[in-house]
Amino acid sequence: MFRVRLGFATLAAIVALVAAVSAHASTPIPWCGTTSSAVDRLPDATPAYAVHVAYVRPASVPDRFSAFAPRIAGDTAAFDSWWRREDPTRTPRFDLFPAAGCATSFGALDISNVQLPRPVTDIGSAFVELRMQLAELGFNEAEKGYLVYYDGPTGQVGTDHVCGQGARTSGFDLPGIAVVYLDSCDADVGDSLRPVVAMHELVHVFGAVERAAPNSCQSGHVCDYPLDLMTAVLTGEELEAHVLDSGRNDYYGHNGTWTDVQDSTFLEQLDSPDRAPPTAPEGLRVGDAPTGFVRVSWQASTDDVGPVAYRLYEGRRFLRQVTSTTVLLPDTHELTTYAVRAADPVGRLSAPVSARFRPGAGMVDAQGKLVRDTVRPPAIMRVTIRRTAKIAVLSWPAAHDAGGLRAYRVKVGARTLTVLKPTITLTRARVGGPVSIAAIDRAGNVGPSLVVARGRVH
């Protein structure tokens, strides 16, 4: 028998077993993947926000992935069945991969087999260390929550065992993560408590339980019903014995203004008519803009039901979500990959589209070769004027452009002239106002104009 250890950590989500386990809540199912995947398989077969699952261990521990993969797949099948029983309009989304001929959808679960680069010390710091190391390894996508089965020592002895921990996305680019510790609470022996712990911690990732909830207690839990999934002390009852927000007044389907897990983008809305992801944005263009910025633009996506928003990325880092199809971003002053994907109101996502941009040149390929000149030529910095009685000869230093220069645009009053060389001869009678000069590159980009006052020409 185990007891909950109160007052441990501030991260919300400490779960402990307080009764013996007997019944089975999860049944292993055949898994269709391979044991060699240390990363997320891309592209995803789930075109939406989803939970990604990982079996994680330190280098000092034998790899038991082959044995655990069918049990983990069985857990996710149990999650789906339980959630649909509690709410027929919702079920958690999991990261699936396109496994040909797989007998079940959860057999196609994308499970990453991860060996950590550094050891995890003990339960006092295990959660933070796991979260940071996994983020460093690339498990920090903004559209994913992570369910981690940690198969390593956490230094727990006696009767005070922490079975799992979880937290939503932080403000430090750390992902929402739920951890099940396989070295405690019989998680690697039976198949009853482990699914309860995992489901409990995932609901923390989904946003429960806010302090504003009427029965909120003990760092993100509820204390109104002992078999509520989010109670602070879980009994040894299997998942089927628990309920999702017993009063529907704390974290699920409530009428309050605080976070409602029912609205989580990690849940498939089975009652929604929106069944397809938005189309991918087309025509992605990255070019220069006012000093200190780059301009990213694209064509609008479409969706079968709802309005579309766009999620922007710089490299792998998510920047923000917008509703417009053009945005100014700070110039990194170095080769940068920008990406955009469309998102609909129920959390379905288009495939991302990306482009590499080199400041001063334009959009380039993987080898750095210019493929589209999206940068304006430089401004004409000075003009030399030579006058005679009847003409004014204007000349300026030649402009240079990475994609090549086409011509110069000279505006004389209301007229626009095009010259191929950095000089133009004007009769004084033709000059009816200020003269402006700008370079034009072969892609048609027009550089900033230099205005020569009328008085200077005359």
C-alpha positions as a printed Julia matrix, in Angstrom:
458×3 Matrix{Float64}:
   0.0    0.0     0.0
   1.22   3.47   -0.86
   0.44   6.85    0.62
   0.31  10.27   -1.01
   3.16  12.56   -0.09
   1.61  15.99    0.54
   3.38  19.28   -0.02
   5.73  17.87   -2.68
   6.61  20.2    -5.54
   4.6   23.09   -6.94
   4.0   21.74  -10.45
   0.52  20.34   -9.81
  -0.28  16.73  -10.43
   1.14  14.41   -7.82
  -0.62  11.09   -7.9
  -0.25   8.25   -5.42
  -1.76   4.82   -5.0
  -3.49   4.19   -1.67
  -5.05   0.79   -2.22
  -4.07  -2.52   -3.73
  -4.58  -3.03   -7.45
  -6.42  -6.03   -8.82
  -8.51  -5.45  -11.94
  -7.14  -4.62  -15.41
  -8.12  -1.36  -17.11
  -5.83  -1.72  -20.1
  -5.27  -4.63  -22.46
  -2.09  -4.72  -24.58
  -2.75  -4.58  -28.31
  -0.38  -5.28  -31.22
   1.74  -2.25  -32.05
   2.58  -1.62  -35.7
   5.7    0.52  -35.31
   9.42  -0.2   -35.14
  11.64   0.03  -32.08
  14.18   2.33  -33.7
  12.24   5.61  -33.71
  13.9    8.12  -31.41
  11.96  11.07  -32.82
   8.48  12.02  -33.89
   7.64  10.46  -37.26
   6.67  13.16  -39.72
   4.42  13.98  -41.41
   1.78  13.11  -38.86
  -1.22  11.02  -39.78
  -3.21  13.1   -37.29
  -3.7   16.53  -38.95
  -4.54  18.3   -35.7
  -3.37  19.11  -32.2
  -2.44  15.74  -30.68
  -0.77  13.99  -27.78
   2.57  12.46  -28.68
   3.69   9.43  -26.68
   7.26   8.59  -25.75
   8.97   5.76  -23.9
  11.94   7.43  -22.21
  14.89   5.98  -20.33
  18.41   6.95  -19.23
  21.39   5.24  -20.83
  22.02   3.18  -17.7
  18.68   1.32  -17.97
  17.95  -1.63  -20.3
  15.68  -0.84  -23.23
  12.25  -2.42  -22.59
  10.5   -0.58  -25.39
   9.44  -3.72  -27.26
   7.67  -5.0   -24.18
   6.02  -1.71  -23.3
   4.86  -0.54  -26.75
   1.82  -2.91  -26.87
   0.89  -1.96  -23.31
   1.16   1.74  -24.1
  -1.0    1.26  -27.21
  -3.5   -0.57  -25.0
  -3.52   2.38  -22.59
  -4.51   4.81  -25.32
  -7.31   2.51  -26.45
  -8.52   2.48  -22.83
  -8.37   6.29  -22.69
 -10.52   6.53  -25.79
 -13.13   4.09  -24.51
 -13.33   5.71  -21.07
 -13.57   9.27  -22.38
 -16.32   8.43  -24.86
 -18.24   6.83  -22.0
 -17.9   10.0   -19.92
 -18.65  12.33  -22.84
 -19.79  10.84  -26.17
 -18.95  14.13  -27.91
 -15.21  14.1   -27.14
 -12.13  11.89  -27.13
  -8.41  12.65  -26.83
  -6.42  12.96  -30.03
  -3.2   10.97  -30.24
  -0.32  11.27  -32.65
  -0.68   8.46  -35.19
   1.55   7.46  -38.08
   0.48   5.89  -41.4
   1.15   2.22  -40.67
   0.05   0.12  -43.63
  -2.18  -2.79  -42.74
  -2.39  -2.0   -39.02
  -5.34  -3.81  -37.44
  -6.32  -1.0   -35.05
  -5.97   2.78  -35.04
  -4.15   2.74  -31.71
  -1.8    0.1   -33.05
  -0.61   2.92  -35.3
   0.29   5.07  -32.3
   3.46   7.07  -32.93
   5.61   6.1   -29.93
   9.1    7.54  -29.72
  11.82   5.43  -28.11
  14.06   7.99  -26.42
  17.36   7.56  -24.61
  18.18  10.66  -22.56
  21.53  12.39  -23.03
  21.9   12.93  -19.28
  20.79  10.93  -16.23
  17.79  11.97  -14.12
  18.69  12.34  -10.46
  15.67  11.66   -8.25
  11.96  12.34   -7.91
  12.6   15.79   -6.47
  13.84  17.06   -9.83
  12.85  14.3   -12.26
   9.91  16.12  -13.81
  11.84  19.32  -14.56
  14.85  17.4   -15.88
  12.72  15.23  -18.15
  10.82  18.19  -19.48
  13.96  20.16  -20.29
  15.89  17.27  -21.84
  12.97  16.27  -24.06
  12.53  19.88  -25.19
  16.22  19.96  -26.12
  15.71  16.8   -28.18
  12.92  18.44  -30.17
   9.87  17.29  -28.22
   8.54  20.81  -27.84
   6.1   21.34  -30.69
   3.52  23.97  -29.8
   0.66  21.84  -31.18
   1.46  18.77  -29.11
   1.18  17.6   -25.57
   3.5   14.82  -24.49
   2.74  11.64  -22.58
   5.97  10.17  -21.25
   6.44   6.7   -19.8
   9.69   7.09  -17.88
  11.53   3.82  -17.37
  14.29   4.81  -14.98
  15.06   5.05  -11.25
  13.59   7.97   -9.33
  15.0    7.07   -5.91
  11.62   6.41   -4.29
  11.63   4.13   -1.26
   9.2    3.21    1.49
   5.49   3.89    1.15
   5.52   7.46   -0.22
   5.53   7.05   -3.99
   4.86   9.63   -6.66
   3.24   7.78   -9.58
   3.14  10.63  -12.07
   3.34  14.38  -12.65
   2.01  16.74  -15.27
   1.79  20.37  -16.29
   0.5   22.38  -19.2
   2.68  24.4   -21.58
   4.83  26.94  -19.76
   5.86  30.42  -20.8
   9.45  29.27  -21.35
   8.89  27.25  -24.56
   8.52  24.08  -22.48
   5.79  21.76  -23.7
   2.8   20.45  -21.82
   3.93  17.09  -20.51
   2.49  14.2   -18.51
   4.91  11.71  -16.93
   4.19   8.21  -15.66
   7.01   6.83  -13.52
   7.3    3.14  -14.31
   9.46   2.4   -11.26
   6.66   3.19   -8.81
   3.07   2.26   -8.02
   3.27  -1.09   -9.85
   3.18   0.77  -13.17
   5.48  -1.75  -14.85
   3.77  -4.81  -13.33
   0.02  -4.48  -13.7
  -2.09  -2.64  -16.25
  -4.66  -1.06  -13.93
  -3.19   1.95  -12.19
  -0.9    3.06  -15.0
  -3.79   4.19  -17.3
  -5.4    6.09  -14.41
  -2.15   7.95  -13.67
  -1.56   8.71  -17.35
  -5.1    9.97  -17.91
  -4.98  12.09  -14.75
  -1.72  13.73  -15.8
  -2.93  14.34  -19.35
  -5.93  16.23  -18.02
  -3.44  18.51  -16.26
  -1.81  19.05  -19.65
  -5.25  19.86  -21.07
  -5.66  22.66  -18.49
  -7.22  21.28  -15.28
  -7.78  22.23  -12.51
  -7.94  26.02  -12.18
  -7.93  27.63   -8.73
 -11.23  29.31   -9.54
 -13.01  25.94   -9.62
 -15.35  25.63   -6.6
 -13.81  22.34   -5.4
 -10.21  23.11   -6.33
  -7.64  22.0    -3.77
  -4.04  20.84   -3.36
  -2.3   22.32   -6.39
  -4.65  21.66   -9.27
  -6.89  18.88   -7.98
 -10.47  18.56   -6.69
 -11.6   17.3    -3.32
 -15.34  16.74   -3.72
 -15.53  13.08   -4.79
 -12.96  10.32   -4.17
 -13.43   8.68   -7.58
 -13.17  11.88   -9.59
 -10.28  11.46  -12.04
  -8.69  14.67  -10.77
  -8.87  13.95   -7.05
  -5.67  14.66   -5.14
  -5.37  11.04   -3.94
  -6.16   8.31   -6.45
  -7.32   4.96   -5.15
  -6.35   1.64   -6.66
  -9.57   1.46   -8.65
  -9.13   1.01  -12.39
  -9.9    3.76  -14.89
 -13.45   2.55  -15.47
 -14.32   3.28  -11.83
 -13.42   6.97  -12.14
 -15.52   9.82  -13.47
 -14.68  12.98  -15.35
 -15.58  15.97  -13.14
 -18.26  14.38  -10.97
 -20.36  17.55  -10.64
 -19.43  19.02  -14.02
 -18.68  22.2   -12.16
 -14.88  22.25  -11.75
 -12.93  21.5   -14.91
 -15.18  19.86  -17.51
 -18.42  21.07  -19.07
 -18.91  23.76  -16.41
 -20.5   27.2   -16.7
 -17.65  29.17  -15.18
 -15.21  31.55  -16.82
 -12.08  29.51  -16.0
 -10.47  26.86  -18.21
 -12.82  24.12  -19.39
 -11.04  20.97  -20.55
 -14.0   20.2   -22.8
 -12.76  23.02  -25.05
  -9.19  21.7   -25.28
  -7.77  21.54  -28.79
  -6.3   18.14  -27.83
  -9.8   16.67  -27.83
 -11.56  15.54  -30.98
 -14.99  17.18  -31.11
 -17.08  14.25  -32.29
 -20.23  16.37  -32.47
 -18.67  18.99  -34.75
 -19.54  19.08  -38.48
 -15.93  20.16  -39.11
 -14.31  16.9   -40.24
 -11.43  18.09  -42.42
  -8.33  20.2   -41.83
  -7.89  23.52  -43.63
  -6.03  23.64  -46.92
  -2.35  24.53  -46.68
  -1.5   28.17  -47.33
  -0.12  28.71  -50.83
   2.12  31.34  -52.31
   4.31  31.81  -49.23
   6.54  34.81  -49.76
   9.21  36.2   -47.45
  10.73  39.53  -48.34
  12.2   42.66  -46.92
  10.08  45.38  -45.33
  10.68  48.6   -43.42
  14.04  48.65  -41.66
  14.31  45.99  -38.98
  11.53  43.73  -40.3
  10.74  41.07  -42.89
   7.34  40.67  -44.49
   5.78  37.2   -44.61
   2.66  36.76  -46.73
   0.6   33.95  -48.26
  -2.71  33.19  -49.93
  -5.76  32.47  -47.77
  -6.58  28.87  -46.84
 -10.07  27.39  -46.87
 -11.86  25.11  -44.42
 -14.96  22.94  -44.71
 -16.76  24.75  -41.86
 -15.08  27.4   -39.79
 -12.87  30.47  -40.13
  -9.15  29.91  -40.46
  -6.29  31.27  -38.38
  -2.58  31.02  -39.21
   0.25  29.84  -37.0
   3.69  31.35  -37.67
   7.09  29.84  -36.95
  10.69  30.96  -37.03
  12.73  27.82  -37.45
  11.09  25.32  -35.08
   9.92  28.05  -32.72
   6.24  29.01  -32.72
   5.82  32.77  -32.84
   2.12  33.58  -32.78
  -1.27  32.98  -34.34
  -2.9   35.57  -36.61
  -5.99  35.91  -38.79
  -4.43  38.09  -41.52
  -2.45  36.73  -44.49
   0.51  39.07  -44.11
   2.61  39.94  -41.1
   5.78  41.85  -40.26
   8.36  39.96  -38.19
  11.62  41.21  -36.68
  14.59  40.75  -39.01
  16.99  38.12  -37.65
  19.76  39.41  -39.96
  20.7   35.83  -40.82
  19.49  32.91  -42.92
  16.14  31.94  -41.38
  13.39  29.46  -42.18
   9.86  30.79  -41.78
   6.78  28.58  -41.83
   3.02  28.99  -41.65
   0.14  26.52  -41.23
  -3.6   27.01  -41.06
  -5.71  26.05  -38.04
  -9.48  25.78  -37.78
 -11.6   26.35  -34.63
 -11.68  22.65  -33.65
  -7.91  22.25  -33.67
  -7.37  20.7   -37.09
  -4.18  21.79  -38.81
  -3.01  22.04  -42.38
   0.39  20.85  -43.44
   3.0   23.55  -42.81
   4.61  25.4   -45.7
   8.03  26.96  -45.27
  10.58  29.15  -46.99
  14.22  30.03  -46.33
  15.09  33.71  -46.42
  18.5   35.31  -46.65
  18.57  39.03  -45.78
  19.88  41.12  -48.65
  19.14  38.37  -51.18
  15.68  36.77  -50.92
  14.23  33.27  -50.75
  16.85  30.53  -51.15
  16.93  26.74  -51.42
  18.57  24.28  -49.02
  21.96  24.95  -50.62
  21.56  28.7   -50.22
  20.96  29.36  -53.92
  18.6   32.23  -54.69
  15.29  30.9   -56.0
  13.17  34.03  -55.68
  14.36  37.6   -55.36
  12.1   39.18  -52.74
  14.48  41.92  -51.59
  14.38  45.44  -52.96
  17.52  46.94  -54.48
  19.28  49.46  -52.26
  18.36  53.12  -52.3
  20.15  55.57  -54.58
  22.27  57.46  -52.07
  23.34  60.52  -54.07
  22.85  62.19  -57.44
  25.34  64.35  -59.32
  23.8   67.08  -61.49
  25.6   68.68  -64.43
  23.81  71.63  -66.01
  24.05  73.48  -69.26
  21.86  76.2   -70.65
  19.32  73.74  -72.04
  19.81  70.38  -70.22
  20.47  68.81  -66.85
  22.43  65.54  -66.75
  21.72  63.45  -63.66
  24.0   60.56  -62.73
  24.37  58.32  -59.69
  26.42  55.33  -58.5
  25.24  52.03  -59.99
  23.05  49.95  -57.66
  23.77  46.27  -57.01
  21.23  43.53  -56.33
  21.7   39.83  -55.5
  19.27  38.82  -58.24
  20.53  41.31  -60.79
  19.43  44.82  -61.72
  16.95  45.55  -64.52
  16.78  49.34  -64.76
  16.17  52.61  -62.93
  12.8   54.28  -62.58
  12.94  58.06  -62.89
   9.83  60.05  -62.1
   9.81  63.58  -63.44
   6.72  65.34  -62.19
   3.78  63.23  -63.36
   5.86  61.27  -65.91
   7.73  58.01  -65.31
  10.82  57.14  -67.34
  12.9   53.97  -67.38
  16.64  54.02  -68.03
  19.08  51.15  -68.18
  22.15  53.04  -67.06
  22.66  55.2   -63.95
  22.29  58.46  -65.83
  19.58  60.48  -67.54
  19.57  63.7   -69.54
  16.63  66.01  -69.07
  15.81  69.17  -70.93
  14.92  71.89  -68.55
  11.62  72.36  -70.34
  10.63  68.78  -69.48
  11.16  69.16  -65.77
   7.83  70.1   -64.25
   8.38  69.09  -60.65
  10.58  67.05  -58.32
  12.62  64.18  -59.75
  12.78  60.82  -57.97
  15.08  57.91  -58.81
  14.77  54.25  -57.74
  16.46  51.02  -58.81
  14.42  48.08  -60.15
  15.76  44.52  -60.0
  15.04  41.69  -62.43
  12.24  40.39  -60.2
  10.46  43.73  -60.38
  11.24  44.83  -56.83
  11.55  48.61  -56.63
  14.07  50.11  -54.25
  13.53  53.21  -52.1
  13.32  56.45  -54.05
  15.73  59.32  -53.76
  13.95  62.62  -54.44
  15.86  65.42  -56.11
  14.15  68.74  -55.51
  13.07  70.7   -58.56
  15.24  73.62  -57.59
  18.35  71.46  -57.62
  17.66  70.26  -61.17
  17.14  73.79  -62.44
